[in-house]
């Protein structure tokens, strides 16, 4: 402080340094406190009347200040007591260090005085080391002389498979070798120095036969382990001896490693070739033996039909070996070996590799089915790995699947491709046989209900159902793929079938009197029945598919029902064409004056219709009703078309009456022919035969002024009737003036309703011939 005062005496007027000069932070804290106090006071004493409580505030702040001072004094007192205790501890430590230093000085002086005595013992130590080496050499001389004879005797024991005795001699030889190598380490204090290279080479050369014995014994051991399955059924003693030797070696390896771990650098080094790890080698040899059994199987007879037999032989061979391991070999080894589980694991790995090789072959569908069935069902069945006793030996999750999920999918895809190729070929052959049957000079075959049929739908249905049933034996997924494949092939077959029908019809039109003329219609009807049967088969296949099945062949799902409908439509169209062809010779005479006089062609038309309708009865419903309806429509359309030809124009009321009467009679005859449809619910709401009486009433009407009302009724029932059709009907009457004609056309135009939903037009198919201009001379009246 005095120094500071002298140093700063010229700068500060006081004799002592202020607190703010020693601690500048105190001044800043005091300023902050004063500012806070002023702020508090300005808030509390903002009004004069508040000064009355100044004494209360002063007393409270004095008490608070006293409390703070008390706490500060207590804290400083506690701090000072801690500093005093620390200083006392430092004084005690200094005195103890001084005593230790004096003791060390005395010990150093004592060691210097004993140095000469220690040097005198060095010679004694060297003599003791030489004596120890000579004693070891003398004690090992009998062993060294007997090494060669012991090696030869051990070799004979190994060759005669007296494995336990041979191993005992081998262990004795190895112990001699290790002892000699250890004793040759010269002592140096309490540690040992490394053996010289010359000495180690000399010992190794002298005991060279020991290493050869180890290799020979190991070879015999692994030969015994490899043939364990055969030995177990005859004489398991060699196998038991081999296991005992493996356990001795494993115990010796473990003991040497533990000794080296505990002793550190001063312990014996591990002998050459240790640890041998013969227990691990035991299981490796077991796996190699299992693999060798698989490699010994000849694959020459496993291709084709022999593959199923090969897999069956594998099953029986594996289960026979497992029975031997479980009931015989398992009792020859310690429990911790878990020999059955090890054999199961080795067999599984070999099977996995073998099946991977088999799957890589160019397999046919039957071979793929055999592999899939064996992998997915037989291998996991109670006859194999599903056996509860075997399942308890090994957790299935430890084993990878015989064939991976990707491999199974590839096999299933390959199976479906092979089946598809076969199905496509058989379908093509069946279609060729069907086409040949169409040219036979006899009627098609009939079923028990008398419906026409051929062998095509039966062959196709049985083939697809059988493939789906076989695929279901593997999995639902494969069944779905197979069914979907069958639907695609069914669609392709029906498309070809439709093309064949078109060609069949073209051939018949080119040569109506050829070999196909007699039973042409019969085979068309049989084709329609076949399509109906194929539709039932298709619907049955579609019901077998699961809702989650996906399209694997194309992005477009199969639609065989649409192809069926197209084929049926084409066949029905050909049938109607044949009906029209048979009706054609009688249609030119229809609605002519000879017809009006005699009614000649109508009975012939009815006979043609009766013959066709009788054949339509050989078609399964609902196509039978469809053909009958189409025949009805075709007959009415041709009848009205003949009327629209205006081959008969009435000249008076009597002829109109006769024409209408004859038309009503023809309607009655046609109704008798189609009487089988009266009780059928499939008859359309608009019966085409009802048109003939309406047209007859239109022609027979005596008062031409009522024709407008008649035309309105006709248009209401048949909204597709056109102005040209009405004009032809008026022309046929022959008594219509120009004014009435205009009124009738105006009534038709006003009453023509739109075509209702579901209405089948009839007049649309009937074209009216263009009017012919009457030839006349250009007279003044015409002009």
Residue pairs with C-beta under 8 A, 6 or more apart in sequence:
1 16
1 17
4 17
5 15
5 16
5 17
8 17
12 21
19 26
20 26
20 27
44 50
44 57
45 51
45 54
128 187
129 186
129 187
132 183
132 187
133 183
133 184
133 186
136 180
136 183
136 184
140 176
140 179
140 180
140 183
143 176
143 180
144 180
144 206
147 173
147 176
147 206
147 207
147 209
148 209
150 169
150 172
150 173
151 173
151 209
151 210
151 213
153 169
154 166
154 169
154 170
154 173
154 213
155 213
155 216
157 163
157 165
157 166
157 169
158 166
158 213
158 216
158 217
158 220
161 220
161 224
161 238
163 217
163 220
163 221
163 224
163 238
163 241
163 242
163 245
164 241
164 244
164 245
166 213
166 217
167 217
167 245
167 248
170 210
170 213
170 214
170 217
171 248
171 252
173 207
173 210
173 213
174 210
174 271
176 207
177 203
177 207
177 210
177 271
178 268
178 271
180 203
181 195
181 200
181 203
182 268
184 195
184 199
184 203
185 192
185 193
185 194
185 195
186 192
186 193
191 266
192 266
204 272
211 272
211 273
214 273
214 276
217 245
218 278
218 281
221 242
221 245
221 246
221 278
222 281
222 285
224 231
224 238
224 239
224 241
224 242
225 239
225 242
225 282
225 285
225 286
225 289
226 285
226 288
226 289
226 292
227 289
228 239
228 286
228 289
228 329
229 289
229 321
229 324
229 325
229 329
231 238
231 239
232 239
232 324
232 325
232 328
232 329
232 332
233 324
233 328
236 328
236 329
236 332
239 329
239 332
240 332
242 282
243 282
243 332
243 333
243 334
243 337
245 278
246 278
246 279
246 282
247 279
247 334
249 276
249 278
249 279
250 278
250 279
252 274
253 274
253 275
253 276
253 277
254 275
256 268
256 270
256 271
256 274
256 275
257 270
257 275
259 267
259 268
260 267
260 268
260 269
260 270
283 342
286 339
286 342
286 343
286 346
287 342
287 346
287 349
287 350
290 321
290 343
290 346
290 347
290 350
291 346
291 350
293 317
293 321
293 350
294 350
294 351
294 353
294 354
297 310
297 313
297 314
299 310
301 310
302 309
302 310
302 358
303 361
303 367
304 364
304 367
305 366
307 358
307 363
307 367
307 370
307 371
308 366
308 367
308 370
311 370
311 371
311 374
311 378
314 351
314 354
315 374
315 378
315 379
315 383
315 384
318 347
318 351
318 384
319 383
319 384
321 343
321 347
322 340
322 343
322 344
322 347
322 390
325 339
325 340
325 343
326 340
326 389
329 339
330 339
330 340
333 339
338 393
340 390
340 393
340 394
341 393
341 394
344 385
344 390
344 393
344 394
345 394
345 398
345 399
348 399
348 402
351 379
351 402
352 400
352 402
352 403
355 371
355 375
355 402
355 403
356 403
356 407
358 371
359 371
359 403
359 407
359 410
359 411
361 367
363 371
363 414
363 418
364 418
365 415
365 418
365 419
365 422
368 411
368 414
368 415
368 418
369 415
369 470
369 473
369 474
371 411
372 408
372 411
372 412
372 415
372 474
372 478
373 473
373 474
375 402
375 403
375 408
376 408
376 474
376 475
377 473
377 474
378 384
379 385
379 402
380 386
382 388
384 390
385 391
385 396
403 411
412 474
412 475
412 477
412 478
412 481
413 481
413 552
415 471
415 478
416 478
416 481
416 482
416 485
416 552
419 467
419 471
419 482
419 485
420 485
420 488
420 489
423 463
423 464
423 467
423 485
423 486
423 489
424 489
424 492
426 459
426 463
427 460
427 463
427 489
427 492
427 493
428 496
430 455
430 456
430 459
430 460
431 456
431 493
431 496
431 497
431 500
433 455
433 456
434 454
434 455
434 456
434 497
434 500
434 530
435 500
435 504
437 444
437 454
437 455
437 523
438 504
438 516
438 523
439 515
439 516
440 519
441 515
441 518
441 519
442 519
443 452
443 519
443 522
444 452
444 453
444 454
444 519
444 522
444 523
444 525
444 526
445 452
445 453
445 454
445 455
446 452
446 453
446 618
447 453
449 620
450 618
451 529
451 618
451 619
451 620
452 522
452 523
452 525
452 526
452 529
452 618
452 619
453 526
453 529
453 530
453 533
454 523
454 526
454 527
454 530
456 530
457 530
457 533
457 534
457 537
458 533
460 490
460 493
460 534
460 537
461 533
461 534
461 537
464 483
464 486
464 490
464 537
464 541
465 537
465 540
465 541
467 482
467 486
468 479
468 482
468 483
468 486
468 541
468 544
470 482
471 478
471 479
471 481
471 482
471 483
472 478
472 479
476 546
477 549
479 544
480 545
480 546
480 549
481 549
481 552
483 541
483 542
483 544
483 545
483 549
484 545
484 549
484 551
484 552
484 553
484 558
485 553
486 541
487 538
487 541
487 542
487 558
487 560
488 553
488 554
488 558
490 534
490 537
490 538
490 541
490 558
490 560
490 563
491 558
491 559
491 560
491 563
494 531
494 534
494 560
494 563
494 564
494 566
494 567
495 563
495 566
497 527
497 531
497 567
498 563
498 566
498 567
498 570
501 524
501 527
501 567
501 570
501 571
501 574
502 570
504 516
504 520
504 523
504 524
504 574
505 574
505 577
507 514
507 516
508 514
508 516
508 517
508 520
508 578
511 517
512 581
520 578
521 575
521 578
521 612
521 615
522 615
522 618
524 571
524 574
524 575
524 578
525 575
525 615
525 616
525 618
525 619
525 627
526 618
527 567
527 571
528 568
528 571
528 572
528 575
528 619
528 620
528 623
528 627
529 618
529 619
529 620
529 623
531 564
531 567
531 568
531 571
531 623
532 568
532 619
532 620
532 623
533 620
534 560
534 564
535 561
535 564
538 560
538 561
538 564
539 561
551 557
568 623
572 623
572 626
572 627
572 630
575 616
575 627
575 630
576 627
576 630
576 631
576 634
579 608
579 609
579 612
579 631
579 634
580 634
580 638
582 608
582 611
582 612
583 605
583 608
583 609
583 634
583 635
583 638
586 601
586 604
586 605
586 608
587 601
587 605
587 638
587 642
589 595
589 600
589 601
590 601
590 602
590 605
590 638
590 639
590 642
591 639
591 642
591 643
591 645
591 647
591 648
592 647
592 648
593 648
594 600
595 601
595 602
595 648
595 662
596 648
596 655
596 658
596 659
596 662
599 662
599 665
599 666
602 665
602 666
602 669
603 669
605 635
606 669
606 670
606 672
606 673
609 631
609 635
609 670
609 673
609 674
610 673
612 631
613 628
613 631
613 673
613 674
613 676
616 624
616 627
616 628
616 631
617 624
619 627
622 682
625 677
625 680
625 682
626 682
628 674
628 676
628 677
629 677
629 682
629 683
629 684
631 674
632 670
632 674
632 677
632 687
632 688
632 689
633 688
633 760
633 762
635 670
635 688
636 670
636 688
636 689
636 691
636 692
636 762
637 688
637 762
637 765
637 766
639 666
639 692
640 691
640 695
640 762
640 763
640 766
641 766
641 767
643 695
643 728
643 732
644 725
644 728
644 766
644 767
644 768
644 769
645 769
646 728
646 731
646 732
646 769
648 659
648 732
649 731
649 732
649 734
650 656
650 659
650 699
650 732
650 733
650 734
650 735
651 734
652 734
653 702
653 735
655 734
656 699
656 700
656 733
656 734
656 735
657 700
659 696
659 699
659 700
659 732
660 696
660 697
660 699
660 700
661 696
661 700
663 692
663 693
663 695
663 696
663 699
664 692
664 693
664 696
666 692
667 689
667 692
667 693
667 696
670 689
670 692
671 689
674 689
677 683
684 760
685 758
686 717
686 718
686 759
686 760
686 762
688 762
690 717
691 718
691 762
694 713
694 714
694 717
694 718
695 729
697 710
698 707
698 710
698 711
698 714
698 729
699 729
699 732
699 733
701 707
701 710
704 733
704 735
704 736
704 737
704 740
705 740
707 730
707 736
707 740
707 743
707 744
708 743
708 744
708 746
708 747
709 747
711 726
711 744
711 747
711 748
711 751
712 747
712 748
712 750
712 751
714 721
714 726
715 721
715 748
715 751
715 752
715 753
716 751
716 753
718 762
718 763
719 752
719 753
719 754
719 755
719 756
719 759
720 755
720 759
720 761
720 762
720 763
720 764
721 748
721 763
722 763
722 768
723 745
723 748
723 749
724 768
725 763
725 766
725 768
726 744
726 745
726 748
727 741
727 745
727 768
728 768
730 736
730 741
730 744
736 744
755 761
776 782
